[in-house]
Amino acid sequence: MEKIVMYSDGGSRGNPGPAALGVYIDTLGKQFGEFLGTKTNNEAEYMAIVAGLKKIKALLGKERAKHAAVECRMDSELACRQLNHVYKIENEKLQPLFFQVWNLMLDFSEVRFIHVPREQNAVADAEANKAMDEAAKQHSTRLF
Protein backbone atom coordinates (compact mmCIF):
# COMPACT_ATOMS: atom_id res chain seq x y z
CA MET A 1 0.00 0.00 0.00
CA GLU A 2 1.29 3.43 -0.97
CA LYS A 3 1.55 5.92 1.91
CA ILE A 4 0.88 9.60 1.19
CA VAL A 5 1.74 12.25 3.78
CA MET A 6 -0.18 15.51 3.55
CA TYR A 7 0.14 18.60 5.72
CA SER A 8 -2.77 21.06 5.73
CA ASP A 9 -3.41 24.42 7.32
CA GLY A 10 -6.14 26.99 7.18
CA GLY A 11 -6.06 30.46 8.59
CA SER A 12 -8.01 33.66 8.77
CA ARG A 13 -7.04 37.18 9.67
CA GLY A 14 -9.89 37.96 11.98
CA ASN A 15 -12.36 35.28 12.94
CA PRO A 16 -14.19 35.44 10.61
CA GLY A 17 -12.01 37.35 8.21
CA PRO A 18 -10.00 37.01 5.02
CA ALA A 19 -9.00 33.35 4.94
CA ALA A 20 -6.90 30.92 2.97
CA LEU A 21 -5.80 27.32 2.95
CA GLY A 22 -2.39 25.78 2.49
CA VAL A 23 -1.52 22.22 1.58
CA TYR A 24 1.81 20.42 1.32
CA ILE A 25 1.71 16.87 -0.02
CA ASP A 26 5.14 15.83 1.18
CA THR A 27 5.23 12.42 -0.50
CA LEU A 28 4.29 13.81 -3.92
CA GLY A 29 6.29 17.05 -3.64
CA LYS A 30 3.29 19.32 -4.26
CA GLN A 31 2.25 22.43 -2.37
CA PHE A 32 -0.36 25.08 -2.95
CA GLY A 33 -2.47 27.74 -1.31
CA GLU A 34 -5.87 29.17 -2.11
CA PHE A 35 -7.68 32.30 -0.94
CA LEU A 36 -11.14 31.47 0.43
CA GLY A 37 -12.76 34.85 1.01
CA THR A 38 -14.29 35.54 4.41
CA LYS A 39 -14.27 32.42 6.60
CA THR A 40 -13.54 31.41 10.16
CA ASN A 41 -10.23 29.79 11.02
CA ASN A 42 -11.94 26.44 11.61
CA GLU A 43 -13.74 26.57 8.26
CA ALA A 44 -10.40 27.26 6.56
CA GLU A 45 -8.81 24.30 8.39
CA TYR A 46 -11.49 21.92 7.09
CA MET A 47 -11.38 23.40 3.59
CA ALA A 48 -7.63 22.75 3.51
CA ILE A 49 -8.18 19.06 4.29
CA VAL A 50 -10.86 18.82 1.58
CA ALA A 51 -8.62 20.54 -0.99
CA GLY A 52 -5.68 18.31 -0.10
CA LEU A 53 -7.61 15.06 -0.38
CA LYS A 54 -9.09 16.17 -3.72
CA LYS A 55 -5.62 17.06 -5.03
CA ILE A 56 -4.18 13.72 -3.93
CA LYS A 57 -6.97 11.85 -5.72
CA ALA A 58 -6.42 13.95 -8.86
CA LEU A 59 -2.66 13.34 -8.79
CA LEU A 60 -2.90 9.60 -8.14
CA GLY A 61 -5.96 8.81 -10.23
CA LYS A 62 -8.99 6.90 -9.03
CA GLU A 63 -7.51 3.38 -9.15
CA ARG A 64 -4.19 4.21 -7.50
CA ALA A 65 -5.99 6.25 -4.81
CA LYS A 66 -8.03 3.20 -3.81
CA HIS A 67 -4.79 1.53 -2.70
CA ALA A 68 -3.28 4.54 -0.95
CA ALA A 69 -3.13 5.28 2.77
CA VAL A 70 -3.23 9.01 3.43
CA GLU A 71 -1.85 10.52 6.60
CA CYS A 72 -3.33 14.01 7.11
CA ARG A 73 -1.15 16.02 9.45
CA MET A 74 -2.49 19.29 10.82
CA ASP A 75 -1.86 21.73 13.65
CA SER A 76 -5.58 22.22 14.29
CA GLU A 77 -6.28 20.19 17.38
CA LEU A 78 -10.02 20.87 17.05
CA ALA A 79 -10.33 19.58 13.47
CA CYS A 80 -8.15 16.58 14.24
CA ARG A 81 -10.18 15.61 17.31
CA GLN A 82 -13.47 16.12 15.47
CA LEU A 83 -12.33 13.98 12.53
CA ASN A 84 -11.16 11.30 14.96
CA HIS A 85 -14.56 11.35 16.72
CA VAL A 86 -13.18 12.65 20.01
CA TYR A 87 -15.18 15.90 19.83
CA LYS A 88 -18.68 16.44 18.46
CA ILE A 89 -19.19 18.97 15.71
CA GLU A 90 -21.69 21.48 16.99
CA ASN A 91 -20.88 24.34 14.61
CA GLU A 92 -23.38 24.17 11.74
CA LYS A 93 -20.88 25.61 9.24
CA LEU A 94 -18.37 22.84 9.98
CA GLN A 95 -20.81 19.93 9.65
CA PRO A 96 -21.02 19.96 5.81
CA LEU A 97 -17.24 20.30 5.61
CA PHE A 98 -16.85 17.30 7.92
CA PHE A 99 -19.12 15.29 5.60
CA GLN A 100 -17.08 16.37 2.57
CA VAL A 101 -13.94 15.03 4.24
CA TRP A 102 -15.72 11.85 5.26
CA ASN A 103 -16.97 11.25 1.70
CA LEU A 104 -13.50 11.87 0.26
CA MET A 105 -12.10 9.25 2.64
CA LEU A 106 -14.02 6.62 0.68
CA ASP A 107 -11.70 7.23 -2.30
CA PHE A 108 -8.69 5.89 -0.37
CA SER A 109 -7.76 2.64 1.33
CA GLU A 110 -7.16 4.47 4.61
CA VAL A 111 -7.12 8.05 5.87
CA ARG A 112 -5.69 9.02 9.25
CA PHE A 113 -5.75 12.40 10.97
CA ILE A 114 -2.75 13.34 13.09
CA HIS A 115 -2.16 16.48 15.14
CA VAL A 116 1.34 17.93 14.77
CA PRO A 117 2.99 20.95 16.40
CA ARG A 118 2.77 24.19 14.43
CA GLU A 119 6.51 24.08 13.67
CA GLN A 120 6.06 20.82 11.75
CA ASN A 121 3.36 22.40 9.58
CA ALA A 122 5.43 25.34 8.32
CA VAL A 123 5.12 24.70 4.56
CA ALA A 124 1.31 24.47 4.59
CA ASP A 125 1.13 27.51 6.89
CA ALA A 126 3.38 29.49 4.54
CA GLU A 127 1.17 28.58 1.56
CA ALA A 128 -1.95 29.81 3.38
CA ASN A 129 -0.24 33.06 4.37
CA LYS A 130 1.08 33.60 0.85
CA ALA A 131 -2.47 33.20 -0.55
CA MET A 132 -3.82 35.72 1.99
CA ASP A 133 -1.00 38.17 1.25
CA GLU A 134 -1.56 37.96 -2.52
CA ALA A 135 -5.31 38.50 -2.10
CA ALA A 136 -4.68 41.50 0.18
CA LYS A 137 -2.25 42.95 -2.36
CA GLN A 138 -4.75 42.56 -5.22
CA HIS A 139 -7.49 44.13 -3.09
CA SER A 140 -5.33 47.13 -2.18
CA THR A 141 -4.31 47.78 -5.79
CA ARG A 142 -7.97 47.72 -6.89
CA LEU A 143 -8.73 50.58 -4.51
CA PHE A 144 -6.52 53.01 -6.45
N, C-alpha and C positions, 0 to 999 in steps of 0.2 A: 504494500500500500504506500502510495506517495504521500509524504507529509508536507503540507504547505503552512508556513508561518506568516501570519499577517498581523501588523500593528495598526491600530486605528485610534483616531482622536477627533473629537469634535470640540469646538469652542465658540463662545459668543462674547462679544464685548458689550456688557450689559446683560441682564438676564430677565426678559429677553432683550436681544439686541442683534446687531449685525453678526452673522454666524458663518462658520465654514467647517468643512471636514477635511481630514488628512488621513491618507492611507499609505502604508509602506508594506508591500508584499515582499518580505525579505527573501524568501526562497526563490521567487521569480524575478527579483531585481527590479520591481516596478514601484513607483511612488507617484502620488498625485494628490491634489487638493481641489476643492470645489467650494465656491461661495454659495451659501444657502438662503441669503436674505435674512429676514428677522426671525430668529428662532431662540429657544432657550438652550442653555448648555447641554442639558440632558437630551433634548431632541437632536442636537447636532451629534452627540455621541452615538446615538442609535443610527442616525443617517449615515455615519461613517462606516459602521459595521455592515449595513445594507449595501452601501456602495462597494465596499471591499469584497464582500461575498459575490456580488454580481460580476465584478471585474475578474475575480479568480475563475468563475465559471466561464466567462467569455474567453479568457486566456487559455484555459485547459481544454475547453470544448465539453460538450455534454457527457460523452462516454468516459473520458479521462477523469472528469470531475466525480463521477459515480464511485470511483476507486480511490479518491483522495481523502485524506484526513486533514482537516483545517484546524489550526490552533490560532484562535483570535486572542491576541494580547492587547490589553487596554489599561489605561490608568484610571478609568472611571469605575470606582468600586461599586457605585449604585447600579450601573448597567450590568456589570459582571454578576453581581449578586441576583439581580432580577432575572437575567438569562439563565442562571444556574438554579433558579427556583428557591433561592434563600429568602428573597424579599418579594412581596406582592407588588404588582404594578397598579397603583391607584390613580395615577395621573392619566386622564383620558387622552391626552395628546400622545402619550408614549405607547398606549395599548396597540394601536394599529402598526406602529413601528416594530414592536415586539413580534407581532404576527408576521410581518414581512421577513424578519430575521428567521423566525421559526419555519416559515415556508421555504426559504432559501436553503435551510439546513437539509431539506429533503434531497437536494441536488448532489450532496456529498455523502461519502461513506460514514464520516464522523465529523462533528464540529464541536470543539471545546472552547470554553471562554475562560481566560486566565487574567487575573489582575496582576499588573506589573507596576513597579514604582515609576513615577513620572520621568526620571532620568533615562529609563530604558525605552521610553516612547518618544524620544527626541525627534526622530525623522518624521513621524506622522504629525507631531505637534508643529514642527516647522512648516510642513505642507499646509496645515490649516491656517497658520498665521500668515503665510505667504498669500494664500487666497483672500484672506480678509484685508491684508495690506493693499493688494492689487485692486480689489473692489473699492476700497476707500479712496485710492488714488484716482480711479476712473470717476468716482462720484464727485470728487473735489474739482477735477478738471471740467466737468460738465456744468459746474456752477458759474464758470467765467466765460 
